[in-house]
């Protein structure tokens, strides 16, 4: 799956300040290296159906066996190892015979800072190597999936280094002369080995993080399907960032792959579309999703058109930015592999007549691409009604709307309930009145 920065921003996967985004919700890593690996995984999900299945199997293993994670490797362990190996390239001579002859007491007395740094660094290295050895032992289990087993075997190969055992065996009683020798040799010989082990460790940390996020939120693993025929079915799907979300059931298939969504502003259209997008993305990371059940085809990517931004520096108007995003969408839809397309209130940057003509033309074009899943929301009741009455087109489109209840006194309430059909709610003027905007403007200074 390939997703650009616009899609990740539209779906609130990452936010500029790192708060209130999906990434923080699923980040249960124990190290900064694991956190960075998780971020990279989200930015570059598995690019084939087989790879995605393998990652999901690895995440499922950690979901069932989270307690097997080593407890002696902390974030500070990896931070310390980075500092430890920073000076590896500058080492030129081993510790001298005179230095080695001094016992621990005199070393502590004459070279206090170096003494404690050496002991502290090597203890962290020993903790890390022992943690890796603990993980490698899991490869012998019969329930370890293929991808995880390969990663553990890679770590086992790196741990065959001749210094692994003597460093792993370091205790408080280890002589300082031996520590100095190990310190020198480790920094000379193990820098690249340890960095490769950290890479593997952080990958496992990211997989386990996704497993913990699913367990913490009581999510379910989706059923992953081949790309074609395209399919997406959800039961009880909700937006994971909402404290009291409303859940939805929806089903797309090859012959009905297009959903036209209507409803008043603030009625829930955008949140629903984001829930679909986030659910699809989480499924393609190999983790569980916020739903009771989900079946989804392997998608090439998610394309959103939700928060288009104009550019003063490039001299682009809002409408032109919308057109450019639509052009990018059209180019991607030329591929046979399915995408999930989410378009929210198209062509807000032009007048209502232009918006009507452009939206209708885009919908006509999108219906020529049955391999892709497409959801468009619109406030243009006339566009929805035209396609509803078109006997040739209405069988290809799912029509849904969000309910708004209104009283005779002008009060309104959003139920966030999704129903089959088309909404003709027009409450913008009522909201202006309810908020007192009209009265304020009509007052004379």
C-alpha positions in Angstrom: 0.0 0.0 0.0 1.2 3.5 -0.9 -0.1 6.6 0.8 1.1 10.1 0.4 1.5 12.9 3.1 -1.9 14.3 2.1 -3.7 11.1 2.9 -1.8 10.6 6.2 -2.7 14.2 7.2 -6.3 13.9 6.2 -6.8 10.8 8.3 -5.0 12.3 11.3 -2.4 9.6 11.3 0.3 12.1 12.1 -0.3 15.6 13.4 2.2 18.5 13.5 2.5 18.5 17.3 2.2 14.8 17.7 -0.9 15.0 19.9 -4.3 13.5 19.3 -3.2 11.4 16.3 -3.6 7.8 15.4 0.1 7.2 15.6 0.2 8.0 19.3 -2.8 5.8 19.9 -1.0 2.7 18.5 2.5 3.6 19.7 3.2 1.2 22.6 6.9 0.7 21.7 9.4 0.4 24.5 12.3 2.3 22.7 12.7 5.3 20.5 14.2 3.0 17.9 11.0 1.0 17.9 9.0 4.2 17.7 10.9 5.3 14.6 10.5 1.8 13.1 6.7 2.0 13.7 6.5 5.4 12.0 8.4 4.0 9.0 6.1 1.0 8.9 3.1 3.3 8.7 4.7 5.4 6.0 5.7 2.3 4.0 3.2 -0.5 4.7 3.7 -4.0 3.2 3.7 -3.7 -0.6 2.3 -7.2 -1.4 -0.6 -9.3 -0.1 1.8 -12.0 1.0 4.0 -9.6 3.0 0.9 -8.1 4.6 -0.3 -11.6 5.7 3.2 -12.4 7.1 3.2 -9.1 9.2 -0.3 -9.8 10.5 0.8 -13.3 11.6 3.8 -11.7 13.5 1.5 -9.1 15.2 -1.0 -11.9 16.1 1.9 -13.8 17.8 2.8 -10.8 20.0 -0.9 -10.2 20.7 -1.1 -13.7 22.2 2.4 -13.7 23.8 3.1 -10.1 24.8 4.5 -11.2 28.1 7.5 -12.9 26.4 9.1 -9.5 25.7 12.4 -9.1 27.5 12.2 -6.8 30.5 15.9 -5.9 30.8 16.1 -3.8 27.6 14.9 -0.2 28.1 15.0 2.8 25.9 17.9 4.1 28.0 19.8 0.9 27.0 19.7 1.7 23.3 20.5 5.4 24.0 23.5 4.4 26.0 24.7 2.0 23.2 24.5 4.8 20.6 26.8 6.9 22.8 29.1 4.0 23.5 29.7 3.3 19.8 30.1 6.9 18.8 33.7 6.9 19.8 34.5 3.5 18.2 36.2 4.9 15.1 38.5 7.1 17.2 40.0 4.2 19.2 43.6 3.5 18.2 45.4 1.7 21.0 44.3 -1.0 23.4 44.7 -0.3 27.2 48.3 -0.4 28.3 49.9 -3.0 30.6 50.3 -0.4 33.3 46.6 0.5 33.2 45.6 -3.1 33.2 47.8 -3.8 36.2 46.0 -1.2 38.4 43.2 -2.9 40.4 39.6 -1.6 40.5 40.3 0.4 43.6 43.1 2.5 42.1 41.2 2.8 38.8 38.2 4.2 40.6 40.5 6.5 42.5 42.6 7.8 39.6 40.1 7.6 36.7 36.7 7.8 38.4 34.7 9.0 35.4 36.2 6.6 33.0 35.8 3.7 35.4 32.1 4.2 36.0 31.4 5.0 32.3 33.1 1.7 31.3 31.2 -0.4 33.8 27.9 1.4 33.0 28.3 1.1 29.2 29.2 -2.6 29.3 26.4 -3.4 31.6 23.9 -1.9 29.1 25.6 -3.8 26.3 25.3 -7.0 28.3 21.6 -6.3 29.0 20.9 -5.8 25.4 22.7 -8.9 24.2 21.0 -11.0 26.9 17.6 -9.5 25.8 18.3 -10.5 22.2 19.3 -14.0 23.3 16.1 -14.2 25.2 14.2 -13.3 22.0 16.1 -15.7 19.8 15.1 -18.6 22.0 11.5 -18.0 20.9 12.4 -19.3 17.4 12.2 -22.8 18.7 8.5 -22.5 19.5 6.2 -24.3 17.1 3.7 -21.3 17.0 6.2 -18.7 15.8 5.2 -17.5 12.4 7.5 -17.5 9.4 8.4 -13.8 9.3 9.1 -13.6 13.0 11.2 -16.8 12.8 13.3 -15.3 10.0 13.9 -12.1 12.0 14.9 -14.1 15.1 17.2 -16.3 13.0 18.9 -13.1 11.7 19.5 -12.0 15.2 20.8 -15.4 16.2 23.3 -15.2 13.4 24.6 -11.8 14.6 24.8 -13.1 18.2 27.4 -15.7 17.1 30.1 -13.0 17.4 33.0 -14.1 19.6 32.4 -11.3 22.1 28.8 -12.1 22.7 29.3 -14.7 25.5 32.0 -12.9 27.5 30.1 -9.7 27.4 26.8 -11.4 28.3 28.5 -13.0 31.3 29.6 -9.7 32.8 28.6 -9.3 36.5 29.5 -7.0 39.4 32.4 -9.3 40.2 34.0 -9.0 36.8 37.6 -7.6 37.1 38.1 -4.1 35.8 41.1 -5.2 33.7 38.8 -7.6 31.9 36.2 -4.9 31.5 38.7 -2.6 29.9 39.8 -5.3 27.4 36.1 -6.0 26.6 35.3 -2.3 26.3 38.1 -1.8 23.8 37.3 -4.9 21.7 33.6 -4.3 21.7 33.8 -0.8 20.4 36.3 -2.0 17.8 34.5 -5.1 16.7 30.8 -5.0 17.5 29.6 -1.6 16.4 27.9 -2.8 13.2 26.8 -6.0 14.7 25.0 -4.2 17.5 23.4 -1.7 15.1 22.0 -4.5 13.0 20.7 -6.2 16.2 19.0 -2.9 17.2 17.4 -2.7 13.7 15.9 -6.2 14.2 15.0 -5.4 17.8 13.2 -2.2 16.9 11.2 -4.1 14.2 10.0 -6.6 16.7 9.2 -3.7 19.1 7.0 -2.1 16.4 5.1 -5.3 15.7 4.5 -5.9 19.4 3.4 -2.2 19.7 0.7 -2.8 17.2 -0.4 -6.0 19.0 -0.6 -4.1 22.3 -2.6 -1.3 20.8 -5.2 -3.8 19.5 -5.5 -5.6 22.8 -5.7 -2.3 24.8 -8.6 -1.1 22.6 -10.3 -4.5 22.2 -10.0 -4.4 18.4 -10.2 -7.4 16.0 -7.9 -8.7 13.3 -9.5 -8.2 9.8 -9.8 -11.0 7.2 -7.3 -10.1 4.5 -8.4 -10.9 0.9 -6.5 -10.8 -2.4 -6.8 -7.5 -4.4 -9.5 -8.6 -6.8 -12.4 -8.9 -6.8 -12.4 -5.8 -4.7 -14.3 -6.1 -1.4 -14.6 -4.2 1.9 -17.1 -5.2 4.5 -17.2 -3.9 8.1 -19.4 -4.5 11.1 -19.3 -2.1 14.0 -16.6 0.1 12.5 -15.8 3.2 14.5 -13.3 6.0 14.6 -10.6 5.1 17.1 -9.9 8.7 18.3 -13.5 9.3 19.5 -14.3 8.7 23.2 -17.9 7.7 22.5 -17.9 6.7 18.8 -20.9 5.6 16.8 -20.2 2.3 14.9 -21.2 1.5 11.3 -21.9 -1.5 9.1 -21.0 -1.1 5.4 -20.3 -3.4 2.5 -18.7 -2.8 -0.9 -18.2 -5.3 -3.6 -17.2 -5.3 -7.3 -20.6 -4.4 -8.7 -21.4 -1.8 -6.1 -18.2 -0.1 -5.2 -19.4 3.5 -5.1 -21.0 5.2 -2.1 -22.6 8.6 -2.4 -23.0 10.2 1.1 -25.2 13.1 1.9 -26.3 14.9 5.1 -26.0 18.3 6.8 -22.7 19.9 7.8 -21.5 18.5 11.1 -23.8 15.4 10.8 -21.0 12.9 10.7 -20.0 12.5 7.0 -16.3 13.4 7.4 -15.8 11.4 10.6 -17.4 8.3 8.9 -15.1 8.6 5.9 -12.1 9.0 8.1 -13.2 5.9 10.1 -13.2 3.9 6.8 -9.8 5.3 5.9 -8.2 4.7 9.3 -9.7 1.2 9.4 -8.3 0.3 6.0 -4.9 1.7 6.8 -4.6 -0.2 10.1 -5.6 -3.4 8.3 -2.8 -2.8 5.8 -0.3 -2.4 8.6 -1.1 -6.0 9.7 -2.8 -5.0 12.9 -6.3 -5.2 14.3 -9.0 -2.6 13.6 -11.7 -0.7 15.6 -14.6 -2.9 14.5 -16.5 -6.1 15.4 -15.5 -7.6 12.1 -13.8 -6.6 8.8 -13.1 -8.2 5.5 -10.9 -6.2 3.1 -9.1 -6.7 -0.2 -5.4 -5.8 -0.5 -5.4 -2.2 -1.6 -2.8 -0.4 -3.6 -3.4 2.8 -1.6 -5.8 5.2 0.0 -6.4 8.5 -1.8 -8.1 11.3 0.1 -9.5 14.7 -1.0 -10.6 16.2 2.3 -8.5 19.1 3.4 -7.2 20.7 0.3 -4.9 23.7 0.8 -4.3 26.6 -1.5 -0.7 28.0 -2.0 0.1 31.7 -2.1 3.7 31.0 -2.9 2.8 28.9 -5.9 0.0 31.2 -6.9 -2.6 28.4 -6.6 -6.2 29.1 -5.7 -8.2 26.7 -3.6 -10.2 25.5 -6.6 -7.0 24.9 -8.6 -5.5 22.9 -5.7 -8.7 20.8 -5.7 -8.4 20.2 -9.4 -4.7 19.1 -9.0 -5.6 16.7 -6.3 -8.4 15.3 -8.5 -5.9 14.9 -11.3 -3.5 12.9 -9.1 -6.5 10.7 -8.1 -7.4 10.1 -11.8 -3.8 9.1 -12.6 -3.7 6.6 -9.8 -7.1 5.1 -10.8 -5.6 4.2 -14.2 -4.0 1.2 -12.4 -5.9 -2.0 -12.2 -5.0 -2.6 -8.6 -7.7 -1.3 -6.2 -7.5 1.9 -4.2 -9.8 3.3 -1.5 -10.9 6.9 -2.6 -12.4 9.3 0.0 -13.6 12.6 -1.3 -15.3 15.1 1.0 -17.5 17.9 -0.3 -15.8 18.4 -3.6 -15.2 21.7 -5.3 -15.8 24.0 -2.4 -13.6 26.6 -4.0 -16.0 27.6 -6.8 -19.7 28.7 -7.2 -22.5 26.3 -6.7 -23.3 25.9 -10.4 -19.6 25.0 -11.2 -19.5 22.7 -8.2 -22.6 20.9 -9.4 -21.2 20.5 -12.9 -17.8 19.4 -11.7 -19.1 17.0 -9.1 -21.4 15.3 -11.6 -18.6 15.0 -14.2 -16.3 13.5 -11.6 -18.9 11.0 -10.5 -19.6 10.0 -14.1 -15.9 9.4 -14.6 -15.3 7.5 -11.3 -18.1 5.0 -12.2 -15.8 3.8 -15.1 -13.4 2.3 -12.5 -15.2 -0.7 -10.8 -11.9 -2.1 -9.3 -11.7 0.7 -6.9 -13.7 1.6 -3.7 -15.0 5.1 -3.8 -16.9 7.3 -1.3 -17.9 10.8 -2.1 -19.8 13.1 0.3 -21.7 16.1 -1.1 -24.0 18.8 0.2 -25.4 19.2 -3.3 -28.7 17.4 -3.0 -29.4 17.9 -6.7 -26.4 15.9 -7.7 -27.4 12.9 -5.6 -31.0 13.1 -6.7 -30.0 13.1 -10.4 -28.0 9.9 -10.0 -30.7 8.4 -7.9 -33.2 8.9 -10.7 -30.8 7.6 -13.5 -31.9 4.0 -14.0 -28.6 3.1 -15.7 -26.5 4.5 -12.8 -28.4 4.1 -9.6 -27.8 0.3 -9.5 -24.1 0.9 -9.3 -24.2 3.4 -6.4 -24.9 3.0 -2.7 -26.9 6.0 -1.4 -26.5 6.8 2.3 -27.2 9.8 4.5 -26.7 11.0 8.0 -29.8 11.9 10.0 -30.5 15.3 11.5 -33.6 15.7 13.6 -35.3 19.2 13.6 -38.1 20.5 15.8 -40.8 23.0 14.8 -39.0 25.6 17.0 -35.9 25.4 14.8 -33.9 23.2 17.1 -31.7 20.5 15.5 -29.8 17.5 16.7 -27.2 15.3 15.1 -27.8 11.6 15.8 -24.8 10.4 13.7 -27.1 7.6 12.4 -26.4 6.3 8.9 -29.4 5.4 6.8 -29.9 4.3 3.2 -31.2 7.1 1.0 -30.5 10.8 0.3 -30.7 13.7 2.7 -32.4 17.0 1.8 -31.6 18.6 5.2 -30.8 22.3 4.8 -30.0 23.7 8.2 -27.3 26.2 7.6 -29.6 29.2 8.0 -31.1 27.7 11.1 -27.7 27.4 12.6 -27.0 31.0 11.9 -30.2 32.0 13.6 -29.7 29.6 16.5 -26.2 31.0 17.2 -27.5 34.6 17.1 -25.4 35.6 14.1 -28.3 37.1 12.2 -29.5 39.2 15.2 -26.0 40.5 15.8 -25.5 41.6 12.2 -28.9 43.3 12.1 -28.2 45.4 15.1 -27.2 49.0 14.4 -24.0 50.4 15.9 
